[in-house]
Amino acid sequence: MKKIIHLILISGLIISCNKNTNLELDSGIFRGVYYRLDNGKDTVYQGVANLAISEDNNTFTLVPDVSSSAPLNCYGRYFIKDVDSILFINDAYLNEFFYDDLLILDTIMKFSQIGEELTLEFTRDDTIFYEYVLVRR
């Protein structure tokens, strides 16, 4: 009887954990801040980002706040690679002059979703750090 009670308690603790460790990203609209930092320097780009995620068809839409110069508008598809990495594929046309695969979502990024917070991160050549810190609206 004690073993059954212990199993029930342990199962409850595991289920109640808020971190999403499945190969999925919860649908919703997230709003937060985008940062690009160069190695040891101040923020190069910073902006307010709105990210809509649809897990039904694995699509996303990224829209900056009107007062932000970064990130850029884009939309496309995403695929969860493993429990902490996600591949974004941009389907929006962008002028090559403005193209940076991290000013839009068009690369593999590390991600974590804990409760209502979604974080996306990428480091390029150990010199440039990109981060989105978003909260479900």
C-alpha positions in Angstrom: 0.0 0.0 0.0 2.9 2.4 0.8 4.4 1.7 -2.6 1.2 2.6 -4.3 1.0 5.9 -2.4 4.6 6.7 -3.2 4.1 6.0 -6.9 1.0 8.2 -6.9 2.9 11.0 -5.2 5.9 10.7 -7.5 3.7 10.6 -10.5 1.9 13.8 -9.3 5.2 15.6 -8.9 6.4 14.6 -12.4 3.1 15.6 -14.0 2.9 18.9 -12.2 6.3 20.1 -13.5 5.7 23.2 -15.7 8.7 22.7 -18.1 7.7 21.5 -21.5 10.0 18.6 -22.2 7.9 17.1 -25.0 8.7 17.6 -28.6 6.1 20.3 -29.0 5.7 24.0 -28.5 2.4 25.2 -27.0 0.2 27.3 -29.3 -0.4 30.9 -28.3 0.6 34.5 -28.8 3.8 35.6 -27.0 5.1 39.1 -26.5 8.5 40.1 -25.2 11.9 41.5 -26.0 14.4 40.6 -28.7 18.2 41.2 -28.1 21.3 41.0 -30.2 24.5 41.3 -28.2 28.0 41.4 -29.7 30.8 39.7 -27.6 31.4 41.9 -24.6 29.6 44.9 -26.0 26.3 46.6 -25.4 23.1 45.6 -27.1 23.3 46.1 -30.9 19.7 45.5 -31.6 16.8 45.5 -29.2 13.1 45.4 -29.9 9.7 44.3 -28.8 8.5 41.1 -30.6 5.1 39.4 -30.9 5.3 35.7 -31.8 2.2 33.7 -32.7 2.7 29.9 -32.6 0.2 27.4 -34.0 1.0 23.8 -33.0 -1.9 22.5 -35.1 0.1 23.1 -38.4 3.5 24.0 -37.0 3.4 27.6 -38.2 4.6 30.9 -36.7 4.3 34.6 -37.4 6.8 37.1 -36.0 5.8 40.8 -35.8 7.8 43.6 -34.2 6.2 46.4 -32.2 5.7 49.5 -34.4 8.4 51.3 -32.3 11.0 48.6 -32.9 13.5 48.3 -35.7 14.2 44.6 -34.9 13.2 41.9 -35.4 11.7 42.0 -38.9 8.2 40.7 -39.9 8.3 37.1 -41.0 6.2 34.0 -41.0 6.8 30.3 -41.8 7.0 26.9 -40.4 8.8 25.4 -37.4 10.0 21.9 -36.4 11.1 20.8 -33.0 14.5 19.0 -33.4 14.8 17.8 -29.8 13.8 18.8 -26.3 15.7 22.1 -26.5 16.2 23.0 -30.2 13.8 24.3 -32.8 14.2 24.9 -36.5 12.4 27.9 -37.9 12.0 28.2 -41.7 11.0 31.6 -43.0 8.5 31.6 -45.9 8.2 35.4 -46.2 9.9 37.3 -49.0 12.6 39.7 -47.6 14.8 42.1 -49.5 18.3 40.6 -49.3 19.7 44.0 -48.2 17.9 43.5 -44.9 18.5 39.8 -44.6 19.8 38.4 -41.3 18.5 34.9 -40.4 18.2 36.0 -36.8 16.5 39.4 -37.4 13.9 37.0 -38.7 13.3 33.4 -37.6 15.2 31.3 -40.1 17.6 29.1 -38.2 18.0 26.4 -35.5 17.7 28.0 -32.0 17.7 26.7 -28.5 14.4 27.0 -26.8 12.7 26.5 -23.5 9.1 26.9 -22.5 8.5 27.1 -18.8 4.9 27.9 -17.8 3.9 31.0 -19.7 7.5 32.0 -20.7 9.2 31.1 -24.0 12.9 31.8 -24.5 14.7 31.4 -27.8 18.5 31.7 -28.0 21.3 31.4 -30.6 25.0 32.1 -30.5 26.8 32.8 -33.8 30.6 32.0 -33.9 30.9 32.5 -30.1 30.7 36.3 -30.8 27.1 37.3 -31.3 24.3 36.3 -28.9 20.6 36.5 -30.0 17.8 36.1 -27.5 14.0 36.3 -27.5 12.4 36.4 -24.0 8.6 36.2 -24.5 5.6 35.7 -22.3 2.2 34.4 -23.3 -0.4 37.1 -23.7 
